[in-house]
Amino acid sequence: VQTVLKEHMSQEVQRAWAERTVRLVNATFPEGDYGAGTNHQYYLQYYLPHVQECATLIEQYHLYFPEAAQLLYQAGAFLYACGLYTQSEALHRQALSIREQVVGTEHPATADSFNYLAMLSRLRGDDEQAETFHLQALAIREKTLGSEDPKTAVSLNNLSVLYRNQGKYDQAEPLLLQALSIRKKTLGPEHSNT
């Protein structure tokens, strides 16, 4: 039925419906820590096929707008939490590409994408790429959010994890101490992230 309907639409109308679809799926895709919840299997079964179709539509019709990037980012974060790293990376790369074009290379949302790509690179064992992405995320966050922002602390922590895993303890420790200081100030000394 979809194929027959699409064949009777002009390219302009198909693109308009594709954009509506992406915006709608973005509006309904749940936000949060999907990996920890009991509904992750439900999301995999019912939401991800729609996200995958949206990813195809985004690419096919060049749907570059913030909601498209947000949908890809959220779905990538969900897949990361579920341990589906290859699929997560593909969506995060697509989200990063859109974010760089739409909001620019110096935007906090772009830093969020770099952060996930860094963690995924580290999991793949590509420490050089992971370091590059971590440093990009950190630089953007320090510039746009400030050196005392909780997301800056996340970047410091994640970069320190990379260095610690490489045995570069002299590089890791100052980053961890700086992240700890930020978290104590912003979250308090008893917060679980601190």
Backbone torsions as a table, in degrees:
resi	resn	phi	psi	omega
1	VAL	NA	-44.0	-179.9
2	GLN	-61.1	-42.9	-178.3
3	THR	-62.7	-44.1	179.7
4	VAL	-62.8	-44.6	179.3
5	LEU	-63.2	-43.3	-179.7
6	LYS	-63.0	-39.1	-178.1
7	GLU	-64.9	-22.1	179.8
8	HIS	-94.6	4.9	178.9
9	MET	-106.1	148.3	173.1
10	SER	-71.8	164.6	177.2
11	GLN	-59.4	-37.7	179.8
12	GLU	-63.6	-43.2	179.6
13	VAL	-69.5	-40.1	177.0
14	GLN	-60.0	-42.6	-179.8
15	ARG	-64.7	-41.9	179.8
16	ALA	-61.7	-42.7	178.8
17	TRP	-69.4	-35.9	176.6
18	ALA	-62.3	-43.5	178.9
19	GLU	-63.3	-43.2	177.4
20	ARG	-59.7	-41.3	-179.4
21	THR	-62.1	-46.6	-179.7
22	VAL	-62.6	-43.3	179.6
23	ARG	-63.6	-40.1	-179.6
24	LEU	-68.2	-45.4	179.9
25	VAL	-64.5	-38.4	175.9
26	ASN	-60.7	-43.3	-178.4
27	ALA	-65.8	-27.3	-177.1
28	THR	-99.9	-13.3	-179.2
29	PHE	-69.2	127.7	-175.8
30	PRO	-70.2	145.3	175.3
31	GLU	-101.8	155.3	175.6
32	GLY	133.1	-172.1	-179.7
33	ASP	-89.2	89.3	-173.2
34	TYR	-67.1	-34.8	-174.6
35	GLY	-65.2	-28.4	-176.2
36	ALA	-86.0	-17.6	-175.3
37	GLY	-81.3	164.9	179.1
38	THR	-84.0	-9.2	-176.0
39	ASN	-95.1	10.2	-174.3
40	HIS	-61.3	-34.7	178.6
41	GLN	-67.6	-37.1	176.3
42	TYR	-60.9	-46.0	-179.7
43	TYR	-63.6	-40.8	178.5
44	LEU	-60.4	-42.7	-175.1
45	GLN	-75.1	-42.5	-170.0
46	TYR	-102.6	-31.4	-177.6
47	TYR	-91.7	-41.6	-171.5
48	LEU	-63.1	-36.2	175.6
49	PRO	-58.7	-35.4	178.5
50	HIS	-70.5	-39.7	177.9
51	VAL	-64.3	-42.0	179.5
52	GLN	-62.3	-40.7	176.4
53	GLU	-65.2	-40.5	177.8
54	CYS	-63.4	-40.2	177.9
55	ALA	-59.1	-39.5	176.9
56	THR	-66.1	-44.3	179.4
57	LEU	-63.6	-40.5	179.6
58	ILE	-59.0	-44.9	-179.7
59	GLU	-70.0	-45.4	-175.8
60	GLN	-63.7	-42.5	-175.7
61	TYR	-103.9	7.4	-179.9
62	HIS	52.3	54.8	-178.7
63	LEU	-86.8	83.9	-176.0
64	TYR	-104.5	95.0	176.0
65	PHE	-149.1	160.4	-171.5
66	PRO	-54.8	-38.6	-178.4
67	GLU	-66.0	-33.2	177.4
68	ALA	-65.2	-45.6	178.3
69	ALA	-63.9	-40.1	-179.5
70	GLN	-63.9	-41.5	178.2
71	LEU	-61.2	-47.7	-179.9
72	LEU	-62.9	-40.7	179.4
73	TYR	-63.6	-49.3	-178.8
74	GLN	-61.6	-43.2	179.2
75	ALA	-66.3	-38.4	176.7
76	GLY	-63.0	-40.3	178.0
77	ALA	-64.5	-40.5	178.1
78	PHE	-62.8	-47.1	179.7
79	LEU	-63.3	-36.6	175.8
80	TYR	-60.3	-47.1	-179.4
81	ALA	-63.1	-28.0	178.8
82	CYS	-87.2	-2.4	179.2
83	GLY	82.6	13.8	178.8
84	LEU	-96.1	74.1	-167.5
85	TYR	-70.5	-37.8	-179.4
86	THR	-64.2	-46.2	178.5
87	GLN	-65.9	-38.4	178.4
88	SER	-60.9	-46.3	-177.7
89	GLU	-62.1	-40.9	179.8
90	ALA	-59.9	-44.0	179.8
91	LEU	-69.2	-38.9	179.2
92	HIS	-66.9	-36.6	176.9
93	ARG	-65.2	-41.4	178.6
94	GLN	-65.2	-42.4	178.4
95	ALA	-63.5	-42.8	179.1
96	LEU	-60.6	-44.6	180.0
97	SER	-58.3	-44.1	179.3
98	ILE	-67.6	-45.6	-178.9
99	ARG	-60.4	-41.7	179.2
100	GLU	-61.5	-35.7	-179.8
101	GLN	-77.9	-37.3	-171.9
102	VAL	-89.4	-49.8	-176.8
103	VAL	-105.7	-12.8	176.4
104	GLY	101.1	171.6	-175.5
105	THR	-84.0	-8.0	-177.6
106	GLU	-112.6	26.5	-176.1
107	HIS	-101.8	145.1	178.4
108	PRO	-56.2	-34.5	178.3
109	ALA	-65.2	-35.6	176.4
110	THR	-65.1	-39.5	176.6
111	ALA	-62.1	-38.4	177.5
112	ASP	-59.2	-42.4	178.7
113	SER	-66.0	-43.4	176.9
114	PHE	-59.3	-39.1	-179.0
115	ASN	-61.1	-47.2	179.1
116	TYR	-65.7	-41.2	-179.9
117	LEU	-64.5	-32.6	176.3
118	ALA	-65.1	-46.3	-179.8
119	MET	-63.7	-38.3	178.7
120	LEU	-68.7	-38.2	176.8
121	SER	-63.4	-41.1	178.7
122	ARG	-61.8	-42.3	179.4
123	LEU	-64.1	-31.7	177.5
124	ARG	-77.8	-9.6	-179.4
125	GLY	88.2	9.9	178.7
126	ASP	-94.2	78.4	-175.2
127	ASP	-64.4	-34.8	179.9
128	GLU	-63.6	-45.9	178.6
129	GLN	-67.3	-39.3	178.7
130	ALA	-60.5	-44.3	179.5
131	GLU	-62.9	-42.8	178.6
132	THR	-59.1	-47.9	-179.7
133	PHE	-65.7	-42.0	178.7
134	HIS	-61.3	-42.9	-179.8
135	LEU	-65.8	-37.1	177.0
136	GLN	-64.9	-46.4	179.7
137	ALA	-61.3	-44.6	-179.8
138	LEU	-62.2	-45.5	-179.4
139	ALA	-61.4	-43.4	179.5
140	ILE	-64.9	-45.7	-178.1
141	ARG	-65.1	-41.5	177.9
142	GLU	-63.5	-39.7	-177.7
143	LYS	-72.2	-42.9	-172.7
144	THR	-94.9	-32.8	-176.7
145	LEU	-104.3	-23.9	-179.4
146	GLY	103.7	163.0	-175.3
147	SER	-78.7	-5.8	-179.3
148	GLU	-112.2	11.3	-177.5
149	ASP	-80.8	144.3	178.1
150	PRO	-56.3	-35.1	179.1
151	LYS	-70.7	-30.1	173.8
152	THR	-65.1	-38.9	176.5
153	ALA	-62.0	-37.8	177.7
154	VAL	-61.3	-45.6	179.3
155	SER	-62.6	-43.0	177.4
156	LEU	-60.6	-45.0	179.3
157	ASN	-61.6	-47.3	-176.4
158	ASN	-65.4	-39.5	177.2
159	LEU	-65.4	-38.6	178.9
160	SER	-65.5	-34.3	177.2
161	VAL	-62.6	-42.5	178.1
162	LEU	-59.9	-48.3	-179.7
163	TYR	-64.4	-40.6	178.5
164	ARG	-61.1	-44.6	179.5
165	ASN	-62.8	-26.4	178.8
166	GLN	-87.7	-3.1	-178.3
167	GLY	80.8	13.9	179.7
168	LYS	-92.1	67.2	-173.7
169	TYR	-65.3	-32.6	179.4
170	ASP	-66.3	-28.8	176.6
171	GLN	-85.1	-32.9	-176.6
172	ALA	-72.9	-43.1	-172.7
173	GLU	-58.9	-48.0	-179.4
174	PRO	-62.0	-34.0	178.7
175	LEU	-66.7	-43.2	178.4
176	LEU	-63.9	-40.5	179.0
177	LEU	-64.9	-39.0	177.5
178	GLN	-66.9	-42.7	177.4
179	ALA	-62.2	-42.2	178.5
180	LEU	-61.1	-43.4	179.2
181	SER	-61.0	-44.7	179.3
182	ILE	-62.5	-45.6	-177.4
183	ARG	-66.7	-36.8	176.0
184	LYS	-62.3	-41.7	-178.5
185	LYS	-70.1	-42.6	-173.0
186	THR	-90.9	-31.8	-175.6
187	LEU	-110.5	-20.8	-177.2
188	GLY	98.9	156.5	-175.2
189	PRO	-71.0	-17.8	-176.7
190	GLU	-99.1	-2.6	-178.7
191	HIS	-68.1	145.6	-176.6
192	SER	-62.5	-34.0	178.2
193	ASN	-68.7	-31.8	176.2
194	THR	-65.4	NA	NA
